[in-house]
């Protein structure tokens, strides 16, 4: 299950990187990096939201 989760998140990350790359030539540089920064903040917020659930298996 953990290996499937790892591969799934890697696939989603690669897909998102490919989608963002389409904007690289069309947007101004500061807007392109703003999109990347917002995506990082959203993923960090998601990880912090589920942090207790992630730590639960290691408590046993």
PDB file of N, CA, C and O in Angstrom:
ATOM      1  N   UNK A   1       0.820  -1.182   0.000  1.00  0.00           N
ATOM      2  CA  UNK A   1       0.000   0.000   0.000  1.00  0.00           C
ATOM      3  C   UNK A   1       0.875   1.261   0.000  1.00  0.00           C
ATOM      4  O   UNK A   1       0.589   2.228  -0.706  1.00  0.00           O
ATOM      5  N   UNK A   2       1.927   1.233   0.791  1.00  0.00           N
ATOM      6  CA  UNK A   2       2.801   2.402   0.866  1.00  0.00           C
ATOM      7  C   UNK A   2       3.520   2.622  -0.465  1.00  0.00           C
ATOM      8  O   UNK A   2       3.698   3.761  -0.897  1.00  0.00           O
ATOM      9  N   UNK A   3       3.924   1.556  -1.097  1.00  0.00           N
ATOM     10  CA  UNK A   3       4.613   1.678  -2.379  1.00  0.00           C
ATOM     11  C   UNK A   3       3.663   2.251  -3.437  1.00  0.00           C
ATOM     12  O   UNK A   3       4.075   3.067  -4.262  1.00  0.00           O
ATOM     13  N   UNK A   4       2.422   1.837  -3.416  1.00  0.00           N
ATOM     14  CA  UNK A   4       1.433   2.375  -4.349  1.00  0.00           C
ATOM     15  C   UNK A   4       1.184   3.851  -4.105  1.00  0.00           C
ATOM     16  O   UNK A   4       1.047   4.625  -5.053  1.00  0.00           O
ATOM     17  N   UNK A   5       1.125   4.251  -2.829  1.00  0.00           N
ATOM     18  CA  UNK A   5       0.960   5.666  -2.505  1.00  0.00           C
ATOM     19  C   UNK A   5       2.143   6.488  -2.965  1.00  0.00           C
ATOM     20  O   UNK A   5       1.985   7.594  -3.481  1.00  0.00           O
ATOM     21  N   UNK A   6       3.329   5.940  -2.774  1.00  0.00           N
ATOM     22  CA  UNK A   6       4.545   6.638  -3.208  1.00  0.00           C
ATOM     23  C   UNK A   6       4.546   6.835  -4.726  1.00  0.00           C
ATOM     24  O   UNK A   6       4.816   7.932  -5.213  1.00  0.00           O
ATOM     25  N   UNK A   7       4.245   5.776  -5.463  1.00  0.00           N
ATOM     26  CA  UNK A   7       4.236   5.872  -6.923  1.00  0.00           C
ATOM     27  C   UNK A   7       3.105   6.774  -7.412  1.00  0.00           C
ATOM     28  O   UNK A   7       3.263   7.499  -8.394  1.00  0.00           O
ATOM     29  N   UNK A   8       1.975   6.727  -6.729  1.00  0.00           N
ATOM     30  CA  UNK A   8       0.853   7.584  -7.122  1.00  0.00           C
ATOM     31  C   UNK A   8       1.163   9.060  -6.936  1.00  0.00           C
ATOM     32  O   UNK A   8       0.858   9.873  -7.808  1.00  0.00           O
ATOM     33  N   UNK A   9       1.767   9.414  -5.804  1.00  0.00           N
ATOM     34  CA  UNK A   9       2.101  10.815  -5.581  1.00  0.00           C
ATOM     35  C   UNK A   9       3.198  11.283  -6.524  1.00  0.00           C
ATOM     36  O   UNK A   9       3.203  12.443  -6.938  1.00  0.00           O
ATOM     37  N   UNK A  10       4.119  10.405  -6.866  1.00  0.00           N
ATOM     38  CA  UNK A  10       5.151  10.761  -7.841  1.00  0.00           C
ATOM     39  C   UNK A  10       4.522  11.010  -9.212  1.00  0.00           C
ATOM     40  O   UNK A  10       4.905  11.942  -9.918  1.00  0.00           O
ATOM     41  N   UNK A  11       3.564  10.179  -9.578  1.00  0.00           N
ATOM     42  CA  UNK A  11       2.888  10.360 -10.862  1.00  0.00           C
ATOM     43  C   UNK A  11       2.112  11.671 -10.894  1.00  0.00           C
ATOM     44  O   UNK A  11       2.134  12.382 -11.898  1.00  0.00           O
ATOM     45  N   UNK A  12       1.431  11.992  -9.809  1.00  0.00           N
ATOM     46  CA  UNK A  12       0.678  13.249  -9.750  1.00  0.00           C
ATOM     47  C   UNK A  12       1.626  14.439  -9.810  1.00  0.00           C
ATOM     48  O   UNK A  12       1.334  15.429 -10.482  1.00  0.00           O
ATOM     49  N   UNK A  13       2.745  14.354  -9.124  1.00  0.00           N
ATOM     50  CA  UNK A  13       3.732  15.437  -9.170  1.00  0.00           C
ATOM     51  C   UNK A  13       4.295  15.638 -10.551  1.00  0.00           C
ATOM     52  O   UNK A  13       4.470  16.775 -10.989  1.00  0.00           O
ATOM     53  N   UNK A  14       4.583  14.559 -11.245  1.00  0.00           N
ATOM     54  CA  UNK A  14       5.098  14.669 -12.614  1.00  0.00           C
ATOM     55  C   UNK A  14       4.044  15.234 -13.567  1.00  0.00           C
ATOM     56  O   UNK A  14       4.366  16.007 -14.469  1.00  0.00           O
ATOM     57  N   UNK A  15       2.796  14.848 -13.363  1.00  0.00           N
ATOM     58  CA  UNK A  15       1.710  15.383 -14.185  1.00  0.00           C
ATOM     59  C   UNK A  15       1.569  16.885 -13.964  1.00  0.00           C
ATOM     60  O   UNK A  15       1.425  17.646 -14.921  1.00  0.00           O
ATOM     61  N   UNK A  16       1.609  17.309 -12.710  1.00  0.00           N
ATOM     62  CA  UNK A  16       1.488  18.740 -12.407  1.00  0.00           C
ATOM     63  C   UNK A  16       2.673  19.522 -12.967  1.00  0.00           C
ATOM     64  O   UNK A  16       2.496  20.640 -13.451  1.00  0.00           O
ATOM     65  N   UNK A  17       3.860  18.961 -12.912  1.00  0.00           N
ATOM     66  CA  UNK A  17       5.031  19.629 -13.473  1.00  0.00           C
ATOM     67  C   UNK A  17       4.879  19.798 -14.981  1.00  0.00           C
ATOM     68  O   UNK A  17       5.255  20.833 -15.530  1.00  0.00           O
ATOM     69  N   UNK A  18       4.339  18.805 -15.640  1.00  0.00           N
ATOM     70  CA  UNK A  18       4.108  18.907 -17.081  1.00  0.00           C
ATOM     71  C   UNK A  18       3.054  19.938 -17.421  1.00  0.00           C
ATOM     72  O   UNK A  18       3.181  20.652 -18.416  1.00  0.00           O
ATOM     73  N   UNK A  19       2.003  20.025 -16.600  1.00  0.00           N
ATOM     74  CA  UNK A  19       0.968  21.022 -16.849  1.00  0.00           C
ATOM     75  C   UNK A  19       1.482  22.433 -16.618  1.00  0.00           C
ATOM     76  O   UNK A  19       1.132  23.349 -17.362  1.00  0.00           O
ATOM     77  N   UNK A  20       2.299  22.616 -15.610  1.00  0.00           N
ATOM     78  CA  UNK A  20       2.850  23.936 -15.315  1.00  0.00           C
ATOM     79  C   UNK A  20       3.838  24.350 -16.409  1.00  0.00           C
ATOM     80  O   UNK A  20       3.932  25.534 -16.732  1.00  0.00           O
ATOM     81  N   UNK A  21       4.563  23.409 -16.973  1.00  0.00           N
ATOM     82  CA  UNK A  21       5.570  23.744 -17.977  1.00  0.00           C
ATOM     83  C   UNK A  21       4.931  24.393 -19.210  1.00  0.00           C
ATOM     84  O   UNK A  21       5.591  25.155 -19.917  1.00  0.00           O
ATOM     85  N   UNK A  22       3.658  24.099 -19.474  1.00  0.00           N
ATOM     86  CA  UNK A  22       2.978  24.707 -20.614  1.00  0.00           C
ATOM     87  C   UNK A  22       2.909  26.228 -20.477  1.00  0.00           C
ATOM     88  O   UNK A  22       2.904  26.942 -21.480  1.00  0.00           O
ATOM     89  N   UNK A  23       2.856  26.722 -19.245  1.00  0.00           N
ATOM     90  CA  UNK A  23       2.754  28.153 -19.005  1.00  0.00           C
ATOM     91  C   UNK A  23       4.105  28.856 -19.019  1.00  0.00           C
ATOM     92  O   UNK A  23       4.151  30.085 -18.967  1.00  0.00           O
ATOM     93  N   UNK A  24       5.177  28.129 -19.085  1.00  0.00           N
ATOM     94  CA  UNK A  24       6.517  28.703 -18.935  1.00  0.00           C
ATOM     95  C   UNK A  24       6.807  29.761 -19.981  1.00  0.00           C
ATOM     96  O   UNK A  24       7.396  30.789 -19.647  1.00  0.00           O
ATOM     97  N   UNK A  25       6.430  29.563 -21.199  1.00  0.00           N
ATOM     98  CA  UNK A  25       6.737  30.514 -22.247  1.00  0.00           C
ATOM     99  C   UNK A  25       5.703  31.612 -22.417  1.00  0.00           C
ATOM    100  O   UNK A  25       5.994  32.645 -23.020  1.00  0.00           O
ATOM    101  N   UNK A  26       4.497  31.407 -21.896  1.00  0.00           N
ATOM    102  CA  UNK A  26       3.419  32.356 -22.128  1.00  0.00           C
ATOM    103  C   UNK A  26       3.274  33.379 -21.009  1.00  0.00           C
ATOM    104  O   UNK A  26       2.780  34.480 -21.255  1.00  0.00           O
ATOM    105  N   UNK A  27       3.683  33.054 -19.802  1.00  0.00           N
ATOM    106  CA  UNK A  27       3.537  33.965 -18.667  1.00  0.00           C
ATOM    107  C   UNK A  27       4.822  34.724 -18.407  1.00  0.00           C
ATOM    108  O   UNK A  27       5.910  34.307 -18.803  1.00  0.00           O
ATOM    109  N   UNK A  28       4.665  35.853 -17.728  1.00  0.00           N
ATOM    110  CA  UNK A  28       5.843  36.556 -17.251  1.00  0.00           C
ATOM    111  C   UNK A  28       6.515  35.691 -16.191  1.00  0.00           C
ATOM    112  O   UNK A  28       5.871  34.853 -15.560  1.00  0.00           O
ATOM    113  N   UNK A  29       7.796  35.899 -16.005  1.00  0.00           N
ATOM    114  CA  UNK A  29       8.566  35.037 -15.110  1.00  0.00           C
ATOM    115  C   UNK A  29       8.058  35.094 -13.676  1.00  0.00           C
ATOM    116  O   UNK A  29       7.990  34.061 -13.009  1.00  0.00           O
ATOM    117  N   UNK A  30       7.701  36.270 -13.191  1.00  0.00           N
ATOM    118  CA  UNK A  30       7.243  36.381 -11.807  1.00  0.00           C
ATOM    119  C   UNK A  30       5.907  35.681 -11.617  1.00  0.00           C
ATOM    120  O   UNK A  30       5.653  35.145 -10.539  1.00  0.00           O
ATOM    121  N   UNK A  31       5.036  35.668 -12.639  1.00  0.00           N
ATOM    122  CA  UNK A  31       3.756  34.960 -12.522  1.00  0.00           C
ATOM    123  C   UNK A  31       3.966  33.447 -12.542  1.00  0.00           C
ATOM    124  O   UNK A  31       3.286  32.702 -11.836  1.00  0.00           O
ATOM    125  N   UNK A  32       4.911  33.015 -13.357  1.00  0.00           N
ATOM    126  CA  UNK A  32       5.212  31.583 -13.424  1.00  0.00           C
ATOM    127  C   UNK A  32       5.688  31.082 -12.061  1.00  0.00           C
ATOM    128  O   UNK A  32       5.227  30.046 -11.584  1.00  0.00           O
ATOM    129  N   UNK A  33       6.611  31.816 -11.434  1.00  0.00           N
ATOM    130  CA  UNK A  33       7.104  31.397 -10.131  1.00  0.00           C
ATOM    131  C   UNK A  33       6.073  31.601  -9.033  1.00  0.00           C
ATOM    132  O   UNK A  33       6.108  30.900  -8.022  1.00  0.00           O
ATOM    133  N   UNK A  34       5.161  32.539  -9.208  1.00  0.00           N
ATOM    134  CA  UNK A  34       4.067  32.710  -8.256  1.00  0.00           C
ATOM    135  C   UNK A  34       3.162  31.481  -8.258  1.00  0.00           C
ATOM    136  O   UNK A  34       2.724  31.030  -7.200  1.00  0.00           O
ATOM    137  N   UNK A  35       2.884  30.945  -9.431  1.00  0.00           N
ATOM    138  CA  UNK A  35       2.078  29.725  -9.523  1.00  0.00           C
ATOM    139  C   UNK A  35       2.782  28.578  -8.808  1.00  0.00           C
ATOM    140  O   UNK A  35       2.148  27.825  -8.069  1.00  0.00           O
ATOM    141  N   UNK A  36       4.085  28.440  -9.021  1.00  0.00           N
ATOM    142  CA  UNK A  36       4.837  27.377  -8.354  1.00  0.00           C
ATOM    143  C   UNK A  36       4.823  27.558  -6.842  1.00  0.00           C
ATOM    144  O   UNK A  36       4.676  26.585  -6.103  1.00  0.00           O
ATOM    145  N   UNK A  37       4.974  28.791  -6.378  1.00  0.00           N
ATOM    146  CA  UNK A  37       4.980  29.061  -4.945  1.00  0.00           C
ATOM    147  C   UNK A  37       3.618  28.756  -4.319  1.00  0.00           C
ATOM    148  O   UNK A  37       3.550  28.183  -3.232  1.00  0.00           O
ATOM    149  N   UNK A  38       2.548  29.130  -4.992  1.00  0.00           N
ATOM    150  CA  UNK A  38       1.209  28.850  -4.471  1.00  0.00           C
ATOM    151  C   UNK A  38       0.971  27.350  -4.402  1.00  0.00           C
ATOM    152  O   UNK A  38       0.386  26.857  -3.437  1.00  0.00           O
ATOM    153  N   UNK A  39       1.418  26.625  -5.412  1.00  0.00           N
ATOM    154  CA  UNK A  39       1.247  25.170  -5.375  1.00  0.00           C
ATOM    155  C   UNK A  39       2.017  24.545  -4.218  1.00  0.00           C
ATOM    156  O   UNK A  39       1.528  23.610  -3.584  1.00  0.00           O
ATOM    157  N   UNK A  40       3.210  25.049  -3.939  1.00  0.00           N
ATOM    158  CA  UNK A  40       3.992  24.548  -2.801  1.00  0.00           C
ATOM    159  C   UNK A  40       3.300  24.853  -1.485  1.00  0.00           C
ATOM    160  O   UNK A  40       3.286  24.018  -0.581  1.00  0.00           O
ATOM    161  N   UNK A  41       2.724  26.043  -1.373  1.00  0.00           N
ATOM    162  CA  UNK A  41       2.018  26.416  -0.138  1.00  0.00           C
ATOM    163  C   UNK A  41       0.779  25.551   0.071  1.00  0.00           C
ATOM    164  O   UNK A  41       0.487  25.142   1.195  1.00  0.00           O
ATOM    165  N   UNK A  42       0.056  25.275  -1.000  1.00  0.00           N
ATOM    166  CA  UNK A  42      -1.139  24.437  -0.893  1.00  0.00           C
ATOM    167  C   UNK A  42      -0.758  23.020  -0.484  1.00  0.00           C
ATOM    168  O   UNK A  42      -1.421  22.420   0.363  1.00  0.00           O
ATOM    169  N   UNK A  43       0.299  22.483  -1.073  1.00  0.00           N
ATOM    170  CA  UNK A  43       0.707  21.123  -0.701  1.00  0.00           C
ATOM    171  C   UNK A  43       1.234  21.075   0.729  1.00  0.00           C
ATOM    172  O   UNK A  43       1.014  20.087   1.428  1.00  0.00           O
ATOM    173  N   UNK A  44       1.931  22.130   1.181  1.00  0.00           N
ATOM    174  CA  UNK A  44       2.399  22.173   2.566  1.00  0.00           C
ATOM    175  C   UNK A  44       1.226  22.250   3.525  1.00  0.00           C
ATOM    176  O   UNK A  44       1.236  21.589   4.563  1.00  0.00           O
ATOM    177  N   UNK A  45       0.210  23.045   3.196  1.00  0.00           N
ATOM    178  CA  UNK A  45      -0.983  23.134   4.046  1.00  0.00           C
ATOM    179  C   UNK A  45      -1.686  21.786   4.132  1.00  0.00           C
ATOM    180  O   UNK A  45      -2.152  21.396   5.202  1.00  0.00           O
ATOM    181  N   UNK A  46      -1.766  21.074   3.013  1.00  0.00           N
ATOM    182  CA  UNK A  46      -2.393  19.751   3.015  1.00  0.00           C
ATOM    183  C   UNK A  46      -1.626  18.778   3.897  1.00  0.00           C
ATOM    184  O   UNK A  46      -2.230  18.013   4.649  1.00  0.00           O
ATOM    185  N   UNK A  47      -0.310  18.800   3.813  1.00  0.00           N
ATOM    186  CA  UNK A  47       0.500  17.898   4.635  1.00  0.00           C
ATOM    187  C   UNK A  47       0.324  18.208   6.118  1.00  0.00           C
ATOM    188  O   UNK A  47       0.204  17.295   6.935  1.00  0.00           O
ATOM    189  N   UNK A  48       0.308  19.507   6.470  1.00  0.00           N
ATOM    190  CA  UNK A  48       0.111  19.868   7.868  1.00  0.00           C
ATOM    191  C   UNK A  48      -1.286  19.502   8.357  1.00  0.00           C
ATOM    192  O   UNK A  48      -1.464  19.201   9.537  1.00  0.00           O
ATOM    193  N   UNK A  49      -2.280  19.521   7.469  1.00  0.00           N
ATOM    194  CA  UNK A  49      -3.632  19.133   7.860  1.00  0.00           C
ATOM    195  C   UNK A  49      -3.715  17.652   8.201  1.00  0.00           C
ATOM    196  O   UNK A  49      -4.457  17.271   9.106  1.00  0.00           O
ATOM    197  N   UNK A  50      -2.974  16.819   7.499  1.00  0.00           N
ATOM    198  CA  UNK A  50      -3.058  15.377   7.744  1.00  0.00           C
ATOM    199  C   UNK A  50      -1.870  14.858   8.557  1.00  0.00           C
ATOM    200  O   UNK A  50      -1.634  13.651   8.601  1.00  0.00           O
ATOM    201  N   UNK A  51      -1.130  15.747   9.193  1.00  0.00           N
ATOM    202  CA  UNK A  51       0.082  15.354   9.916  1.00  0.00           C
ATOM    203  C   UNK A  51      -0.224  14.383  11.050  1.00  0.00           C
ATOM    204  O   UNK A  51       0.506  13.409  11.232  1.00  0.00           O
ATOM    205  N   UNK A  52      -1.275  14.624  11.808  1.00  0.00           N
ATOM    206  CA  UNK A  52      -1.630  13.712  12.907  1.00  0.00           C
ATOM    207  C   UNK A  52      -1.949  12.321  12.378  1.00  0.00           C
ATOM    208  O   UNK A  52      -1.565  11.317  12.978  1.00  0.00           O
ATOM    209  N   UNK A  53      -2.645  12.269  11.265  1.00  0.00           N
ATOM    210  CA  UNK A  53      -2.985  10.970  10.683  1.00  0.00           C
ATOM    211  C   UNK A  53      -1.735  10.247  10.190  1.00  0.00           C
ATOM    212  O   UNK A  53      -1.657   9.020  10.252  1.00  0.00           O
ATOM    213  N   UNK A  54      -0.762  11.008   9.703  1.00  0.00           N
ATOM    214  CA  UNK A  54       0.479  10.391   9.231  1.00  0.00           C
ATOM    215  C   UNK A  54       1.341   9.900  10.390  1.00  0.00           C
ATOM    216  O   UNK A  54       2.057   8.909  10.253  1.00  0.00           O
ATOM    217  N   UNK A  55       1.276  10.585  11.527  1.00  0.00           N
ATOM    218  CA  UNK A  55       2.086  10.198  12.679  1.00  0.00           C
ATOM    219  C   UNK A  55       1.479   9.040  13.465  1.00  0.00           C
ATOM    220  O   UNK A  55       2.193   8.373  14.215  1.00  0.00           O
ATOM    221  N   UNK A  56       0.203   8.790  13.316  1.00  0.00           N
ATOM    222  CA  UNK A  56      -0.492   7.758  14.088  1.00  0.00           C
ATOM    223  C   UNK A  56       0.133   6.369  13.947  1.00  0.00           C
ATOM    224  O   UNK A  56       0.301   5.712  14.974  1.00  0.00           O
ATOM    225  N   UNK A  57       0.488   5.871  12.769  1.00  0.00           N
ATOM    226  CA  UNK A  57       1.071   4.529  12.683  1.00  0.00           C
ATOM    227  C   UNK A  57       2.433   4.406  13.385  1.00  0.00           C
ATOM    228  O   UNK A  57       2.799   3.311  13.813  1.00  0.00           O
ATOM    229  N   UNK A  58       3.178   5.492  13.508  1.00  0.00           N
ATOM    230  CA  UNK A  58       4.481   5.399  14.127  1.00  0.00           C
ATOM    231  C   UNK A  58       4.417   5.424  15.654  1.00  0.00           C
ATOM    232  O   UNK A  58       5.424   5.173  16.317  1.00  0.00           O
ATOM    233  N   UNK A  59       3.245   5.723  16.220  1.00  0.00           N
ATOM    234  CA  UNK A  59       3.094   5.759  17.677  1.00  0.00           C
ATOM    235  C   UNK A  59       2.996   4.361  18.270  1.00  0.00           C
ATOM    236  O   UNK A  59       3.329   4.170  19.440  1.00  0.00           O
ATOM    237  N   UNK A  60       2.563   3.414  17.521  1.00  0.00           N
ATOM    238  CA  UNK A  60       2.328   2.066  18.056  1.00  0.00           C
ATOM    239  C   UNK A  60       3.594   1.322  18.367  1.00  0.00           C
ATOM    240  O   UNK A  60       3.543   0.179  18.822  1.00  0.00           O
TER     241      UNK A  60
END
